[in-house]
């Protein structure tokens, strides 16, 4: 009989390996509401104001993405050093 080395060597499930990352980065990745859906823009809204509302929403979304990336980078550094907190 030849042993092919096909044993199961998958990583243990996250719950059993004793290591979990904080969810702080996920909280930073919050969705930004559409100004139209929130009622800040209607059919009667001045077009320049409507563009401004969307610009603010886009700026907030970009800030969330930047904060999330920065947080994840910090987590990778801490994990690399052996500390998940």
Helices and strands as residue ranges (DSSP letters): H 24-28, H 47-81
